Amino acid sequence: MESCDQLFDAAQRKRLERHDLWDRVTSNGTISAAVMVLAAIAAVVCANTAAYEPIHHFLEQELFVGLGSLTAGLTVEVFVNDFLMAIFFLLVGIELKYEMTVGELTNPRQAMLPMLAAVGGVVVPACIYAFLNKGGAIHGWAIPMATDIAFALGVMSLLGNRVPNGVRVFFSTLAIADDLISILAIAIFYGQSPNLLWLAAAVLVTVLLIVLNRTRHFRLAPYIILGLLLWFCMFKSGIHATLAGVILAFTVPAKCGVKLSNLTDWLGEIMPELDDHFDEDAHVLGQHDFTHAATRVERVMHRVTPPLQRLEHYISTPVNFLILPIFAFVNAQVRLVGVDMGALLVDPVTLGTYLGMLLGKPIGIFGVTFVLVKLGLAELPRRVNWKHIVGVGILGGIGFTMSILIAGLAFPAAEFEVLAAKAAILGASVTAAVVGMIYMSRACPRR
């Protein structure tokens, strides 16, 4: 097969090479995790300097979202946490749907072990937090239960091919199930009392999205418009509006609009037509029959890629390199100036969050996995041993994005509790990343 380089001149080939390099950079989980960490570090530095006041003032500025009478007022911080994070949840929903359609969650038996291990990795941290905060700030029980899949996989990717593929699959499935549990916790326990009128409007928009899917509409524009309307309805209803992203993801078609079995025959028919209409001596602007046939091919080939995959391609880079760093910068404003560090370190919220993430995660993940395997209800994946499961449990303690989001929802008006939770989240995530990296480097020797 001839190279496609013959289609482009030298300048165009260089542009394509730069584009390929950009794709490789933006698809690298380690780089995107590093950008988010740098944003969090910058937030902590700014929060403890003179820059804190102007940044805090900016985040409290009010914005208005909507059109005409359908307008909602929200601060910059709420815009980031409710609207921009809805786009992040859209990407999470796309990943969940992908795994349930063609990924690790299609085979219930194969997915059962990591999914139940994820339940253990949720229940034990929550219990540790609840035990240390009984009679106190108990509402933050869900803070230590979330695993940041992007951050944790980024750390694991630093070991390269030393990590067996079975470990990556186990951890990815576990983290996906963890995300699903966190989403349900936010929906059930951290929403306000719903406004029934706006909730009914959200249900109606969801029905319209389902109808679009069932009637095989493959253009993205109607889904995006209804998705924005769904977000607005959910925001006004009092249910956490980020869940609109997950609902939208599950209604966007995962199939393509072309009968792939007939595609090769159709291309075989259209290619001679292109060749017949092409005049090498004429300017392309004057070759109307040729450009018309080429446009037909372009439209058909565009529909080969499922809308769900196209949407993921459009939003993955902005989410990983713009939205998540902005979220990290806005929410990692841990100001320690004038804070009693002794009181902060021994506060039950700090201890519950830190110990829940650092101890609860590995205990819950390893414990459930051990019990299921020893009872003969499941088997470890091929080339995965108990040392690997311990390492997965340690890395599961890296909880950043979801944990910080839940902390803000759990303590909307309690500044010290939010500060304690965020400080513990940052501390536990860094500790889990460092300890997990060192441990996995020993558990996964060079081949």
C-alpha positions as a Python dict, from the first residue, in 0.01 Angstrom:
ca = {
    (1, 'M'): (0, 0, 0),
    (2, 'E'): (143, 334, -106),
    (3, 'S'): (216, 597, 159),
    (4, 'C'): (-25, 888, 190),
    (5, 'D'): (278, 1121, 194),
    (6, 'Q'): (239, 1151, -182),
    (7, 'L'): (-88, 1341, -120),
    (8, 'F'): (88, 1637, 47),
    (9, 'D'): (376, 1871, -24),
    (10, 'A'): (668, 1915, 219),
    (11, 'A'): (508, 2203, 411),
    (12, 'Q'): (181, 2015, 462),
    (13, 'R'): (369, 1702, 572),
    (14, 'K'): (550, 1904, 840),
    (15, 'R'): (218, 2042, 964),
    (16, 'L'): (78, 1688, 982),
    (17, 'E'): (385, 1572, 1175),
    (18, 'R'): (339, 1858, 1423),
    (19, 'H'): (-27, 1764, 1453),
    (20, 'D'): (67, 1400, 1521),
    (21, 'L'): (315, 1515, 1786),
    (22, 'W'): (43, 1726, 1949),
    (23, 'D'): (-192, 1425, 1951),
    (24, 'R'): (74, 1210, 2120),
    (25, 'V'): (136, 1476, 2385),
    (26, 'T'): (-232, 1541, 2459),
    (27, 'S'): (-312, 1170, 2480),
    (28, 'N'): (-36, 1108, 2734),
    (29, 'G'): (-193, 1053, 3075),
    (30, 'T'): (129, 1130, 3260),
    (31, 'I'): (159, 1475, 3102),
    (32, 'S'): (-206, 1566, 3169),
    (33, 'A'): (-174, 1448, 3532),
    (34, 'A'): (143, 1656, 3569),
    (35, 'V'): (-36, 1967, 3438),
    (36, 'M'): (-315, 1919, 3692),
    (37, 'V'): (-63, 1872, 3975),
    (38, 'L'): (124, 2188, 3873),
    (39, 'A'): (-204, 2380, 3877),
    (40, 'A'): (-275, 2251, 4230),
    (41, 'I'): (74, 2348, 4346),
    (42, 'A'): (30, 2695, 4195),
    (43, 'A'): (-303, 2727, 4378),
    (44, 'V'): (-147, 2643, 4715),
    (45, 'V'): (138, 2890, 4654),
    (46, 'C'): (-99, 3168, 4549),
    (47, 'A'): (-332, 3100, 4842),
    (48, 'N'): (-50, 3172, 5085),
    (49, 'T'): (73, 3494, 4924),
    (50, 'A'): (-67, 3840, 4858),
    (51, 'A'): (-229, 3700, 4541),
    (52, 'Y'): (-497, 3524, 4749),
    (53, 'E'): (-724, 3824, 4798),
    (54, 'P'): (-752, 3929, 4429),
    (55, 'I'): (-797, 3565, 4325),
    (56, 'H'): (-1065, 3511, 4590),
    (57, 'H'): (-1238, 3832, 4480),
    (58, 'F'): (-1234, 3718, 4117),
    (59, 'L'): (-1378, 3377, 4204),
    (60, 'E'): (-1666, 3549, 4387),
    (61, 'Q'): (-1761, 3758, 4083),
    (62, 'E'): (-2113, 3682, 3961),
    (63, 'L'): (-2183, 3548, 3615),
    (64, 'F'): (-2516, 3503, 3438),
    (65, 'V'): (-2581, 3194, 3229),
    (66, 'G'): (-2885, 3156, 3008),
    (67, 'L'): (-3095, 3349, 2759),
    (68, 'G'): (-3364, 3606, 2829),
    (69, 'S'): (-3585, 3509, 3121),
    (70, 'L'): (-3410, 3169, 3144),
    (71, 'T'): (-3105, 3307, 3323),
    (72, 'A'): (-2919, 3173, 3625),
    (73, 'G'): (-2677, 3373, 3838),
    (74, 'L'): (-2365, 3198, 3966),
    (75, 'T'): (-2015, 3292, 4076),
    (76, 'V'): (-1699, 3210, 3882),
    (77, 'E'): (-1620, 2935, 4132),
    (78, 'V'): (-1967, 2780, 4093),
    (79, 'F'): (-1934, 2809, 3714),
    (80, 'V'): (-1613, 2604, 3731),
    (81, 'N'): (-1751, 2347, 3975),
    (82, 'D'): (-2097, 2310, 3822),
    (83, 'F'): (-2064, 2387, 3451),
    (84, 'L'): (-1705, 2309, 3353),
    (85, 'M'): (-1706, 1997, 3567),
    (86, 'A'): (-2023, 1884, 3389),
    (87, 'I'): (-1803, 1859, 3078),
    (88, 'F'): (-1556, 1650, 3279),
    (89, 'F'): (-1845, 1426, 3389),
    (90, 'L'): (-1945, 1402, 3023),
    (91, 'L'): (-1601, 1256, 2948),
    (92, 'V'): (-1633, 1020, 3247),
    (93, 'G'): (-1973, 911, 3118),
    (94, 'I'): (-1829, 848, 2771),
    (95, 'E'): (-1557, 628, 2923),
    (96, 'L'): (-1815, 438, 3127),
    (97, 'K'): (-2035, 380, 2822),
    (98, 'Y'): (-1734, 269, 2617),
    (99, 'E'): (-1634, 15, 2882),
    (100, 'M'): (-1994, -112, 2908),
    (101, 'T'): (-2023, -141, 2528),
    (102, 'V'): (-1690, -290, 2413),
    (103, 'G'): (-1456, -266, 2714),
    (104, 'E'): (-1390, -440, 3042),
    (105, 'L'): (-1745, -405, 3174),
    (106, 'T'): (-1905, -607, 2893),
    (107, 'N'): (-1809, -939, 3053),
    (108, 'P'): (-1977, -949, 3396),
    (109, 'R'): (-1759, -1233, 3526),
    (110, 'Q'): (-1436, -1065, 3420),
    (111, 'A'): (-1544, -729, 3561),
    (112, 'M'): (-1692, -866, 3885),
    (113, 'L'): (-1367, -889, 4084),
    (114, 'P'): (-1238, -532, 4028),
    (115, 'M'): (-1589, -387, 4058),
    (116, 'L'): (-1650, -554, 4394),
    (117, 'A'): (-1299, -455, 4499),
    (118, 'A'): (-1401, -98, 4419),
    (119, 'V'): (-1696, -136, 4655),
    (120, 'G'): (-1455, -239, 4930),
    (121, 'G'): (-1236, 59, 4840),
    (122, 'V'): (-1538, 284, 4890),
    (123, 'V'): (-1694, 134, 5204),
    (124, 'V'): (-1381, 104, 5421),
    (125, 'P'): (-1260, 467, 5371),
    (126, 'A'): (-1613, 593, 5436),
    (127, 'C'): (-1632, 384, 5756),
    (128, 'I'): (-1294, 513, 5879),
    (129, 'Y'): (-1405, 871, 5818),
    (130, 'A'): (-1744, 813, 5982),
    (131, 'F'): (-1583, 649, 6287),
    (132, 'L'): (-1342, 940, 6342),
    (133, 'N'): (-1617, 1198, 6287),
    (134, 'K'): (-1908, 1039, 6472),
    (135, 'G'): (-2112, 1314, 6629),
    (136, 'G'): (-1923, 1574, 6424),
    (137, 'A'): (-1873, 1652, 6054),
    (138, 'I'): (-2019, 1317, 5950),
    (139, 'H'): (-2162, 1460, 5626),
    (140, 'G'): (-1818, 1438, 5464),
    (141, 'W'): (-1811, 1056, 5476),
    (142, 'A'): (-1786, 1029, 5096),
    (143, 'I'): (-1477, 1251, 5064),
    (144, 'P'): (-1209, 978, 5098),
    (145, 'M'): (-1382, 718, 4885),
    (146, 'A'): (-1303, 852, 4534),
    (147, 'T'): (-1001, 753, 4320),
    (148, 'D'): (-868, 999, 4062),
    (149, 'I'): (-832, 771, 3761),
    (150, 'A'): (-632, 1018, 3548),
    (151, 'F'): (-384, 1100, 3823),
    (152, 'A'): (-342, 738, 3938),
    (153, 'L'): (-300, 595, 3586),
    (154, 'G'): (-53, 875, 3514),
    (155, 'V'): (159, 764, 3810),
    (156, 'M'): (133, 399, 3703),
    (157, 'S'): (235, 488, 3345),
    (158, 'L'): (571, 617, 3476),
    (159, 'L'): (671, 251, 3521),
    (160, 'G'): (612, 182, 3153),
    (161, 'N'): (583, -181, 3042),
    (162, 'R'): (706, -309, 3381),
    (163, 'V'): (342, -314, 3494),
    (164, 'P'): (163, -624, 3355),
    (165, 'N'): (-135, -548, 3133),
    (166, 'G'): (-361, -743, 3369),
    (167, 'V'): (-280, -498, 3648),
    (168, 'R'): (-367, -200, 3428),
    (169, 'V'): (-697, -359, 3323),
    (170, 'F'): (-783, -449, 3685),
    (171, 'F'): (-703, -98, 3807),
    (172, 'S'): (-883, 75, 3518),
    (173, 'T'): (-1200, -129, 3577),
    (174, 'L'): (-1180, -64, 3951),
    (175, 'A'): (-1136, 312, 3896),
    (176, 'I'): (-1427, 323, 3651),
    (177, 'A'): (-1655, 145, 3902),
    (178, 'D'): (-1526, 385, 4168),
    (179, 'D'): (-1625, 681, 3949),
    (180, 'L'): (-1973, 535, 3902),
    (181, 'I'): (-2019, 493, 4280),
    (182, 'S'): (-1896, 850, 4339),
    (183, 'I'): (-2142, 983, 4081),
    (184, 'L'): (-2428, 799, 4253),
    (185, 'A'): (-2318, 932, 4592),
    (186, 'I'): (-2321, 1290, 4462),
    (187, 'A'): (-2663, 1240, 4304),
    (188, 'I'): (-2825, 1079, 4608),
    (189, 'F'): (-2659, 1241, 4909),
    (190, 'Y'): (-2519, 1578, 4799),
    (191, 'G'): (-2800, 1741, 4607),
    (192, 'Q'): (-3044, 1994, 4746),
    (193, 'S'): (-3415, 1936, 4792),
    (194, 'P'): (-3523, 1933, 4427),
    (195, 'N'): (-3751, 2188, 4267),
    (196, 'L'): (-4013, 1955, 4117),
    (197, 'L'): (-4099, 2184, 3824),
    (198, 'W'): (-3739, 2212, 3704),
    (199, 'L'): (-3683, 1843, 3779),
    (200, 'A'): (-3979, 1758, 3554),
    (201, 'A'): (-3826, 1981, 3284),
    (202, 'A'): (-3496, 1790, 3320),
    (203, 'V'): (-3681, 1459, 3282),
    (204, 'L'): (-3854, 1591, 2969),
    (205, 'V'): (-3520, 1696, 2813),
    (206, 'T'): (-3376, 1354, 2899),
    (207, 'V'): (-3670, 1188, 2721),
    (208, 'L'): (-3603, 1404, 2414),
    (209, 'L'): (-3238, 1294, 2417),
    (210, 'I'): (-3347, 929, 2434),
    (211, 'V'): (-3590, 985, 2146),
    (212, 'L'): (-3307, 1136, 1938),
    (213, 'N'): (-3098, 828, 2007),
    (214, 'R'): (-3378, 581, 1930),
    (215, 'T'): (-3468, 758, 1605),
    (216, 'R'): (-3102, 728, 1494),
    (217, 'H'): (-2998, 1093, 1477),
    (218, 'F'): (-2622, 1096, 1432),
    (219, 'R'): (-2545, 1468, 1423),
    (220, 'L'): (-2392, 1597, 1745),
    (221, 'A'): (-2544, 1947, 1739),
    (222, 'P'): (-2895, 1850, 1864),
    (223, 'Y'): (-2743, 1649, 2151),
    (224, 'I'): (-2517, 1937, 2254),
    (225, 'I'): (-2807, 2188, 2250),
    (226, 'L'): (-3033, 1959, 2454),
    (227, 'G'): (-2740, 1878, 2684),
    (228, 'L'): (-2695, 2248, 2764),
    (229, 'L'): (-3068, 2277, 2830),
    (230, 'L'): (-3052, 1969, 3052),
    (231, 'W'): (-2767, 2123, 3253),
    (232, 'F'): (-2969, 2443, 3303),
    (233, 'C'): (-3278, 2251, 3419),
    (234, 'M'): (-3077, 2041, 3661),
    (235, 'F'): (-2894, 2347, 3795),
    (236, 'K'): (-3227, 2518, 3863),
    (237, 'S'): (-3376, 2199, 4010),
    (238, 'G'): (-3119, 2177, 4290),
    (239, 'I'): (-2975, 1840, 4182),
    (240, 'H'): (-2602, 1867, 4121),
    (241, 'A'): (-2582, 1988, 3762),
    (242, 'T'): (-2262, 1797, 3674),
    (243, 'L'): (-2476, 1482, 3646),
    (244, 'A'): (-2617, 1625, 3324),
    (245, 'G'): (-2285, 1534, 3162),
    (246, 'V'): (-2326, 1165, 3251),
    (247, 'I'): (-2688, 1158, 3127),
    (248, 'L'): (-2584, 1321, 2799),
    (249, 'A'): (-2301, 1071, 2749),
    (250, 'F'): (-2537, 774, 2783),
    (251, 'T'): (-2781, 916, 2526),
    (252, 'V'): (-2526, 1001, 2254),
    (253, 'P'): (-2523, 716, 1997),
    (254, 'A'): (-2235, 470, 2017),
    (255, 'K'): (-2314, 331, 1671),
    (256, 'C'): (-2228, 487, 1338),
    (257, 'G'): (-2473, 608, 1076),
    (258, 'V'): (-2327, 397, 793),
    (259, 'K'): (-2384, 32, 700),
    (260, 'L'): (-2020, -68, 730),
    (261, 'S'): (-2076, -397, 547),
    (262, 'N'): (-2161, -198, 231),
    (263, 'L'): (-1898, 76, 272),
    (264, 'T'): (-1622, -94, 71),
    (265, 'D'): (-1852, -160, -224),
    (266, 'W'): (-1976, 202, -222),
    (267, 'L'): (-1621, 337, -215),
    (268, 'G'): (-1535, 107, -504),
    (269, 'E'): (-1819, 265, -704),
    (270, 'I'): (-1745, 628, -614),
    (271, 'M'): (-1366, 620, -669),
    (272, 'P'): (-1386, 574, -1048),
    (273, 'E'): (-1630, 867, -1055),
    (274, 'L'): (-1374, 1084, -876),
    (275, 'D'): (-1107, 974, -1121),
    (276, 'D'): (-1331, 1050, -1422),
    (277, 'H'): (-1418, 1400, -1300),
    (278, 'F'): (-1064, 1503, -1210),
    (279, 'D'): (-878, 1728, -1457),
    (280, 'E'): (-511, 1764, -1367),
    (281, 'D'): (-474, 2077, -1580),
    (282, 'A'): (-771, 2268, -1432),
    (283, 'H'): (-788, 2462, -1106),
    (284, 'V'): (-972, 2277, -832),
    (285, 'L'): (-1220, 2566, -789),
    (286, 'G'): (-1346, 2503, -1140),
    (287, 'Q'): (-1387, 2127, -1102),
    (288, 'H'): (-1739, 2130, -961),
    (289, 'D'): (-1827, 1769, -1041),
    (290, 'F'): (-1504, 1648, -877),
    (291, 'T'): (-1545, 1856, -559),
    (292, 'H'): (-1913, 1756, -536),
    (293, 'A'): (-1820, 1385, -547),
    (294, 'A'): (-1538, 1444, -296),
    (295, 'T'): (-1783, 1617, -61),
    (296, 'R'): (-2012, 1315, -79),
    (297, 'V'): (-1721, 1090, 22),
    (298, 'E'): (-1626, 1328, 302),
    (299, 'R'): (-1981, 1334, 442),
    (300, 'V'): (-2010, 956, 436),
    (301, 'M'): (-1668, 898, 594),
    (302, 'H'): (-1748, 1153, 863),
    (303, 'R'): (-2048, 940, 962),
    (304, 'V'): (-1834, 627, 996),
    (305, 'T'): (-1703, 747, 1332),
    (306, 'P'): (-1978, 709, 1599),
    (307, 'P'): (-2101, 1037, 1753),
    (308, 'L'): (-1986, 921, 2097),
    (309, 'Q'): (-1630, 879, 1970),
    (310, 'R'): (-1636, 1213, 1789),
    (311, 'L'): (-1757, 1387, 2103),
    (312, 'E'): (-1480, 1226, 2308),
    (313, 'H'): (-1224, 1346, 2053),
    (314, 'Y'): (-1357, 1702, 2074),
    (315, 'I'): (-1359, 1732, 2454),
    (316, 'S'): (-1080, 1507, 2586),
    (317, 'T'): (-794, 1753, 2531),
    (318, 'P'): (-983, 2060, 2667),
    (319, 'V'): (-1093, 1857, 2971),
    (320, 'N'): (-748, 1719, 3053),
    (321, 'F'): (-543, 2029, 2976),
    (322, 'L'): (-782, 2314, 3053),
    (323, 'I'): (-1087, 2221, 3261),
    (324, 'L'): (-915, 1993, 3516),
    (325, 'P'): (-619, 2231, 3572),
    (326, 'I'): (-865, 2521, 3618),
    (327, 'F'): (-1066, 2310, 3862),
    (328, 'A'): (-749, 2217, 4049),
    (329, 'F'): (-637, 2580, 4069),
    (330, 'V'): (-976, 2705, 4187),
    (331, 'N'): (-1035, 2431, 4445),
    (332, 'A'): (-685, 2375, 4582),
    (333, 'Q'): (-674, 2721, 4740),
    (334, 'V'): (-555, 2589, 5076),
    (335, 'R'): (-467, 2901, 5276),
    (336, 'L'): (-265, 2817, 5584),
    (337, 'V'): (-175, 3173, 5683),
    (338, 'G'): (-302, 3235, 6035),
    (339, 'V'): (-433, 2880, 6071),
    (340, 'D'): (-360, 2682, 6386),
    (341, 'M'): (-164, 2398, 6227),
    (342, 'G'): (-187, 2183, 6539),
    (343, 'A'): (-565, 2205, 6539),
    (344, 'L'): (-574, 2141, 6162),
    (345, 'L'): (-357, 1828, 6182),
    (346, 'V'): (-561, 1665, 6460),
    (347, 'D'): (-902, 1773, 6332),
    (348, 'P'): (-1129, 1469, 6278),
    (349, 'V'): (-1203, 1579, 5920),
    (350, 'T'): (-831, 1587, 5841),
    (351, 'L'): (-765, 1251, 6007),
    (352, 'G'): (-1075, 1085, 5862),
    (353, 'T'): (-995, 1199, 5510),
    (354, 'Y'): (-621, 1127, 5524),
    (355, 'L'): (-645, 786, 5691),
    (356, 'G'): (-952, 692, 5488),
    (357, 'M'): (-763, 751, 5163),
    (358, 'L'): (-424, 619, 5271),
    (359, 'L'): (-534, 316, 5476),
    (360, 'G'): (-898, 259, 5388),
    (361, 'K'): (-841, 224, 5014),
    (362, 'P'): (-573, -50, 5024),
    (363, 'I'): (-749, -234, 5309),
    (364, 'G'): (-1085, -229, 5129),
    (365, 'I'): (-951, -317, 4783),
    (366, 'F'): (-713, -591, 4898),
    (367, 'G'): (-955, -729, 5159),
    (368, 'V'): (-1249, -779, 4921),
    (369, 'T'): (-1022, -920, 4648),
    (370, 'F'): (-861, -1165, 4894),
    (371, 'V'): (-1195, -1288, 5029),
    (372, 'L'): (-1351, -1338, 4683),
    (373, 'V'): (-1047, -1528, 4551),
    (374, 'K'): (-1008, -1746, 4860),
    (375, 'L'): (-1379, -1834, 4853),
    (376, 'G'): (-1340, -1943, 4491),
    (377, 'L'): (-1586, -1682, 4364),
    (378, 'A'): (-1327, -1515, 4140),
    (379, 'E'): (-971, -1551, 4013),
    (380, 'L'): (-685, -1305, 3986),
    (381, 'P'): (-620, -1196, 3625),
    (382, 'R'): (-333, -1362, 3441),
    (383, 'R'): (15, -1247, 3554),
    (384, 'V'): (-137, -1054, 3848),
    (385, 'N'): (-23, -1147, 4199),
    (386, 'W'): (-106, -1031, 4551),
    (387, 'K'): (179, -779, 4554),
    (388, 'H'): (20, -611, 4255),
    (389, 'I'): (-318, -594, 4431),
    (390, 'V'): (-155, -423, 4730),
    (391, 'G'): (2, -169, 4491),
    (392, 'V'): (-334, -109, 4324),
    (393, 'G'): (-485, -46, 4668),
    (394, 'I'): (-216, 208, 4756),
    (395, 'L'): (-255, 393, 4426),
    (396, 'G'): (-632, 386, 4478),
    (397, 'G'): (-569, 634, 4760),
    (398, 'I'): (-495, 903, 4504),
    (399, 'G'): (-822, 1091, 4519),
    (400, 'F'): (-813, 1442, 4383),
    (401, 'T'): (-1082, 1565, 4147),
    (402, 'M'): (-1388, 1386, 4286),
    (403, 'S'): (-1273, 1415, 4648),
    (404, 'I'): (-1227, 1793, 4630),
    (405, 'L'): (-1562, 1826, 4453),
    (406, 'I'): (-1738, 1622, 4725),
    (407, 'A'): (-1561, 1822, 4999),
    (408, 'G'): (-1712, 2144, 4861),
    (409, 'L'): (-2055, 1983, 4845),
    (410, 'A'): (-2033, 1833, 5194),
    (411, 'F'): (-1933, 2158, 5368),
    (412, 'P'): (-2074, 2446, 5160),
    (413, 'A'): (-2054, 2698, 5446),
    (414, 'A'): (-1795, 2548, 5683),
    (415, 'E'): (-1463, 2705, 5585),
    (416, 'F'): (-1243, 2523, 5836),
    (417, 'E'): (-1385, 2180, 5748),
    (418, 'V'): (-1335, 2247, 5376),
    (419, 'L'): (-978, 2360, 5445),
    (420, 'A'): (-912, 2049, 5655),
    (421, 'A'): (-1059, 1819, 5390),
    (422, 'K'): (-868, 1980, 5102),
    (423, 'A'): (-538, 1978, 5294),
    (424, 'A'): (-588, 1609, 5378),
    (425, 'I'): (-683, 1527, 5017),
    (426, 'L'): (-368, 1692, 4883),
    (427, 'G'): (-150, 1533, 5150),
    (428, 'A'): (-297, 1185, 5109),
    (429, 'S'): (-284, 1199, 4728),
    (430, 'V'): (84, 1299, 4728),
    (431, 'T'): (166, 1033, 4990),
    (432, 'A'): (-24, 762, 4801),
    (433, 'A'): (142, 860, 4472),
    (434, 'V'): (495, 852, 4618),
    (435, 'V'): (447, 535, 4826),
    (436, 'G'): (256, 363, 4544),
    (437, 'M'): (526, 451, 4290),
    (438, 'I'): (804, 318, 4514),
    (439, 'Y'): (609, 4, 4603),
    (440, 'M'): (506, -76, 4243),
    (441, 'S'): (867, -29, 4125),
    (442, 'R'): (962, -308, 4369),
    (443, 'A'): (656, -525, 4294),
    (444, 'C'): (709, -494, 3917),
    (445, 'P'): (1081, -559, 3855),
    (446, 'R'): (1233, -490, 3516),
    (447, 'R'): (1185, -776, 3271),
}
